[in-house]
Amino acid sequence: MNDTTLVQIKGMRDGLLVSLGDAGWPVVQRALIERIEEQPAFFQGARLALDVGGQTLKSAELAGLRDKLSEHGIMLWAVLSVSPVTENTAQILGLATRLSKPRPHEQPAARKSDEDGALWINKTIRSGTRIEHAGHVVILGDVNPGAEVIAGGSVIVWGRLRGVVHAGATGNQSAVVCALDLSPTQLRIAGEIAMSPERRGKPAPEIVCLKDGQLQAETWTPG
């Protein structure tokens, strides 16, 4: 079975859809990584949805692939599978399990501030939704696993942040990410990226900023 059969790539509005063949997981995973390494410029910065068919995958397997993709500048945001086990695993990891498209025009609770160019959203951001704005983004609600928020400025979440967030997406290194409960699937400021560490103790408001080229979390005192 050649690489073309093992890894099929299709472009779509929200990024790339990659369908994997029926070979064993180590084989198709290696074929995917080799394909990426052959065309690094094509995949750099891509948002990837992965169709694994009937593969039965555990958390360590999916998380391992997600980390490898992240090392190549690729964000895994969705996993499609006919296996209930794999689908559940993807949901646990905060990944979308269907290709529902964001519908920003159906957000009547969102309003834009003329003063600072910030986007205000008075609702919870559900899985499969992508919010993208050139300025700051303020969310009065939760960001669920499988949701994505991309901002040119800072991102403030008055609730639980459990999805993917990218502040300073245009290279603004002074941007910050704040949340009352900060446990994102993936957090990024400018060009730096980090995965959420394991929760220790009760959740508390936190702020993440970029210092000396590294993402650092500190206690956030809203006021």
N, C-alpha and C positions, 0 to 999 in steps of 0.2 A: 504493500500500500504506500503510495507516494505522498509527499507533503501536501500536494494540491487536494488530495482526497481527505487527508487528515485535518487540514486547516483550510476552511473556506471563509473568505472575507467579503462582506457586503457593506457598502456605505449607506448610511441613513441620516436623517435629519439631526439626531442627537449624538452622532458619533459613528462608531464601527460596530457591526454585528459579526462576531466570529463564531462559526459553527465547527465543532470538533467531530472527528470521525468516531467509529465504534471500537477502535483499538483500546488497549489498557490505558489507564490514567497516566502512568509515567511516560508512556510512549507519546500520547497526544499532547501532554504538557511540554515535553521536550521539543516536539515538532513546532509548537506555537512559539516557544522562546527562540528557537533557531530561526524561524520566519521573521520574528521581530528584530533579531540581531543582524539579519541580512538586509533589512530595510529600516534602519533606525530613524532616519529622517521622516519617513512616512508615518511611523507610529508615535513619534515624539509628541507628547501633550494630548494624545487621543483619549476620548472617553469610550470605554469598551463594554459592550454587552456580550456575554458569553453563553452560547447555546451548547450545553454538554449532553443533550439527548437523554439517554437512560442511565448515565453514569451515576453511581451511588457514592456520594462524597461526604466525608466527615469534615469537621471544622478545621482540623490541622491541614488537610489537603487544600481546601479552598483558600484558607488564610495564607498558606504558603505561596500559592499562585498569585494571590493579590499582592503580596509583598514583592515578589519577583517582578510583577508588572510595574509596580510603583518605582522600583529601582531603574526601570527603563523609561520613566516619565509617563507611564500610562495609568489611567484611573479605571479600575474595574468597578462599575456601578450597578450592574445587573447580571444575574445568572438565571438562565432559562433551563428547565429540566422537567421531564415527565416523571422523575423519581420524587416521591413525597419526602424522602429522607434528605435528598439534596436541596430541595426547595426550602425545607425547614432550616437546614444548615445555612443557606444563603440569607434567610430572614434573620437568623440569630446574629450573623455577621453584619447586619444592617444593609444588605444588598437588596435591590429591587428584584422581583421575580416575574415581572411582566413589563412589557414595553409601553406602558401608559405614558403619553406625552404631556409635558407641562402645558397648562392652559392659562397663561397670565391674564388673558382678557376676561377670564371668569373669576377674577379676584376682586369683587366689589368692596372688600374690606381694606384694600390697599390704597394708600394715598401718597402723593409725593409732595415733599416740603419745598417750597420755592426758595426758602431762605438758605438752606445748606445742601440742596440737591439730594437729600436722603430719601430712601424709600421706606415707608412705614407700612407694616403688614399686621393687621389685627386678627390673626387666625393661626391655627396650627398648620404647619407645612407637612403634608402627607407624603408617604413613600411614592416614588416615581415622579415627584414634582421638582422642577429645577427653577430656581430664582436667580436671575442674573441682572445686575445693576451697576452702572458706572461709578456711583457714589457709595455712601454709607447705606447699610441695610439694618433696620431696626424691626425686630419681630416680637410682637406681644403674644406669645404662644410658644408651643414646642416645635422643634424640628425633628421629625420622626426618622428612624432608620430608613435608608433608601431615598431620602430627600437630599437635595443639594442646594447650597447657597453660595453664589459667587459674587463678590463685590470688589469694586475698584478701591473702596475705602474700608472702613471697619465694619464688623458685624456684631450687633448686640442682640442677644436673645433673652427676653424676659420670660424664661421658662427652661425646659430641658433641651439641650442640644445633643442629639444622638445621631445625626446624619453626617453628611460631608460638608465641610465649610472651607472656602478659600477667600481670605481677605487680602487686600492689596494685590488683586489679580493682575493689575497692570504694572506691577513692580513697586508699588508703594510700600516700602519697608517700615514705615511708621504706623501702618494700620494695626489694629488689635482685634481680638475676638473675646467677647465677654458673654457669660451665661450664668444663670442661677444654678444650673446643674450642667457642668461641662464634661460630657462623655461622648465626644464625636467618634464616628467611624474613622474619619480621617480629617486632619486639620492642617491647613496650609496658609502661610502668610508670605506674600511675594513668591520667591522661589524655594522657600524652605517648607518641608513637609514632615508630619509626624503622625503616628498612629496613637489612639487613645490608650493610656496605661490602664492597668487593672484598678478598679475602684477600691480605695482603702478608706474605711470609715464612712460617715454620712456625707452626702453631697453638700457642697457649699459653693457660694458664688466665686467664680474665678475669672481672671483675665489673663490672656496669653498675648505676649508681644515678642518681637524679634530683638534680641540683644546679643551683640558680638557674633552675629551669624547663626544663632541658635534660638529655637523657640523656648520660651520660659513662661511657666504658669505661676501666678501669684494670687493671693486672696484679693477678691474684688469687693469693694465696699461701695455699692451704688449710692449715689447721693447728689 
